[in-house]
Amino acid sequence: MHNLTLHVSKLLIPLLIFASASIAQASENHRQQISELIKSEQEPAGIVFEIVSGDKHYLDWAIPETQRLSSQLRKKFPGLDIAVVSHGAEQFALRKESLKKNRGLKSKVQSLVSKDIELHVCGTLAEWRNVSDTEFSSLVDVAPTGPSQINNYISLGYQKIIVRKN
């Protein structure tokens, strides 16, 4: 029994170290990533910001944060292509009816897209929640799926930055 425990722990320890490193890398602060990009002389092909949360009010924070980060990036790289993909519960705040009730968010979204920043939501999640594409504001594009939209941008050379509260 002791040998089995020793053998299992020899296998699990490297796996746990790898998993911890992966989690740390995935949760790298988005502000830190922006700082590193700005310090770099190499302009990225584009940036895709990923917003995903279970909080239906998350966009009240995430849209202004994304706009602020985008402004910083465009000071350094004026022609930089930027997109935003929302594919969690927060995306439903972008329905026409929701934006009618939350005029502050609507104004923030209008400001974001007026700066040539594409804003996408996940059509699959909407379908799962019985929300049709036509229920979303014309300010957003309903992508077939949020993850596939992000992967499309990545395949074009865009760098993904996850926008999350720390």
N, C-alpha and C positions, 0 to 999 in steps of 0.2 A: 504494500500500500504506500509506504514511504517513497519507493522508487517511482510509482505512478504520479504522486503529488509533485515530486521533483521534476519529472519529465514534463508534466502539464505546465508547471510554473516556468520552465525554460522556454516553452512555446508561447505562453501568454504574456510574459514580460515584454519581449520585443514587439508583440502585437499591440499591447497597451501603449508603449512608447510611440509607435507609429501613429496610432489613433489620436493620441494627445497632440502630437505635432501637427497632424492634419486638421484637428479642431482649432488649434491655435492659429494656423495659417488661414483657415476659412473665416475666423472671427477677427482677422486683422482689422484694425480701426480704419474706416473709410476715409477719415480725415488724414490719417498717416499715408494712405495710398495716394491721395491727391497731392500731398506735400512732396512725395517722392516723384510723382509725375512732373510737377512744376519744376523741381530741381533738375530734372533730366533735360538734356538737349534734344532728345529724340521725341518728336511728336507722334503720339499713337494714331493709328488709323481712325480711331473713334473710341468713344466711351459708351458703354451701356450700363446704366444704373439699374440694379435689381431691387425692387421693393416688395417684400412679402412679410405679412404679419397676420396674426389672428385678431388684431385690434381694428375694429371698423373705423376708428378715428385717427389711425396712424398717419394718414396722408396730411392731416392738419400740421404735423411736424415734418414729415418726410418730403413733401413738395417744396416748402421753403428751404429746407436743408439741401435738397438736390439743386435747386436754383442757385443757392449760394456757392456750392461746389462747382457748378457749371460756369458761373461767372469767373471764379478764380482760374479755372482751366483755360477759359477763353481769353483772359488777359495775357496768358503766356502763349497760347495757341489760338489765335483769332478765328481761324476757319475750321476748328475742330467739330467733327460730327458728334452729336450727343443724342442718345435715346434713353427712354425710361420704360421699364416693363414692371407693371404692378400685377401680381398674380396670387394674392391672398385675400382674406376677408376685406381688407382695406379697399380693394378695387371697386366695391359696390358703392362707395361714397362718390364714385364718378358717374353714377346713374343720373339721368336728367332730373328725376324727382328729388334725389338726395342733394344735388347741387342747388336746386331751387330753394331748399331749406337752409343750406350752408353757403350763403353768398360769399363768405370770406374764403372758403376753399375754392369756390368757382373763380374768384378773382385771382387767386394764386395759380390755379391751373391755366387760366387764360394768359397770365403773365409768362408762365413757363413755355407754353407752346408758341407764344408770340416771338420767342427768341430762337425759333427754328429748332426746337427740341421735340422729337417725336415721343408721344406718350401712348403706350399700348397696355391693354388689359387682356386677361386670359379668357378666351371664348369657351374653353372646356369647363373651367370652374363656373362660369356663368350658366352654362347649360346644366351642369349638375345641380345648380341652385334654382333652376327654372327661370332664369333671367335671359331674355332675348337680347340679341345684339342691338336692336333698335331702342332698347331702354337706356343705353349709354349715351352720354353727351357726344355731340359731334366733334368735341375737342380731342377725343381719344379714338384710337384704332383698336378694334377688337381682333386680336390675333387668334389663330386657331388654338394655340396653347402658349402660355407664358414661357415655359422652359424652351420650347422650340424657337420662339422668337428671339430669346437670348442667344441660343446656339447659332441662329442665322447671323446675328451680329458678330459673334465670336469668329465664325467662319470667314467673315470679311476682315478680320484682324482687329476688331474692337476689343478693348480691355473691359472686363466685367468688374464692377464695383458694387458690393452689397451695401445698401444704405440701411443701417440699423442703429438704434439707440444703444449706447454702451452701458 
